[in-house]
Amino acid sequence: MVAAPEELLELDRRLVWHPYGPMPATSAPLAVASAEGVRLKLEDGRELIDGMASWWCAIHGYRHPVLDAAVRDQLERMAHVMFGGLTHEGAVRLAERLARWTGMDHVFFADSGSVSVEVAIKLALQYWHGERTRLMTVRGGYHGDTFGAMAICDPDGGMHSMWKGVLPTHVFAPLPEWSETWAAETRELAARHAHELAAIVVEPIVQGAGGMRFYAPECLALLRELCDEHGMLLVFDEIATGFGRTGELFAGTGFGPDIMCVGKALTGGYMTLAATLCRAHVAERVDGPLMHGPTFMANPLAVACALASTQLLEDGGWRDDVARIDRGLRARLPPDARVLGAIGVIELDEPVKMERATRIAVEHGVWLRPFRNLIYCMPPYITSDEDLARITEAMVACA
Ligand SMILES: *Cc1c(COP(=O)(O)O)cnc(C)c1O
């Protein structure tokens, strides 16, 4: 690194937009020089245990020798090739594995989670040939930042007020908290709008960026039933829950979705890749070609990395690791914290003071990125018990 840290941060502040941030930025980011295992190494020499797995993606940790080798090997052959009119073995093998794991029949490779949600929406709309054009979802969800995806994010926590008049308006069932009242309201809403509803789209079991809530599988069973009754497609956004995070390989495959989105941990957090999967009966009714084709569709480097990451899952001890982290979080977080698999959440009564929380976590040698009133961790599965203890201590200290 040539620039002095202060110079780098000043340029960053003036030039570079950060997620959900103003320009110029009002708070300074930490500069990361490298990362290894579960540790981020900062430019100033400090080391932080990554409690976020880089927004839930780096499930095997950083610089994993198998993933590094897979990317290096692929680089010897080709970094990229277009996917229109061409194919490559990696893409076919990865599609085969994803189909086998999910019970789906077809795979569309997208270049980010949000785009895979857009593709899922297009699939559902093309399935209905324009006859049905609205979607149903539940409150509290998050599905990405592109316009189609934003329109099914929680209307309060999301950006609906900012984009009023621009976003399509969809049908929102109450927060998925299982009860007879919830079931009755959701059932009534589905019946009332069935004639215009192409699909129901939800994150199964865990609502991530919409509020880090967990909900009962009974809700998913009811949504499946409503889809069968009224002919809607059931779409599961497993971008956050996929690849073991909840303790299951996927949180919702047991409830028979017609379409699924995966992303985030697909490449083990090395680079961006996502996929939209569907059952054969969906593809059969889609009207003509599916109208989507990203420039970097099925990028060979990303695909090679995803093959290596999913191979590690196939071989590996992830199930034991996630169960071990689940036990560790339950033992160490306060009794009112929420824990599921490798997800731990402390919900506060008021919004987190971000700068204070970040400073306290960093003083504990831990990287956390709370939002709203939520202090949470989603650590890499390889996090040791000792490092997990540091993460939970930091979470408690921030709260
Ligand atoms: C992160 C996320 C997305 C968006 O994925 P990007 O890769 O950021 O576009 C969509 N749905 C869920 C459930 C997510 O957690």
The ligand as an ORCA input file, in Angstrom:
! r2SCAN-3c Opt
* xyz 0 1
  C     -28.558    -10.180      0.488
  C     -29.895    -10.629      0.083
  C     -30.410    -10.340     -1.189
  C     -29.668     -9.475     -2.188
  O     -28.493    -10.056     -2.636
  P     -27.369     -9.122     -3.311
  O     -26.311    -10.094     -3.730
  O     -26.926     -8.159     -2.262
  O     -28.003     -8.445     -4.468
  C     -31.666    -10.831     -1.516
  N     -32.374    -11.580     -0.654
  C     -31.904    -11.895      0.574
  C     -32.725    -12.753      1.466
  C     -30.655    -11.419      0.983
  O     -30.218    -11.706      2.212
*
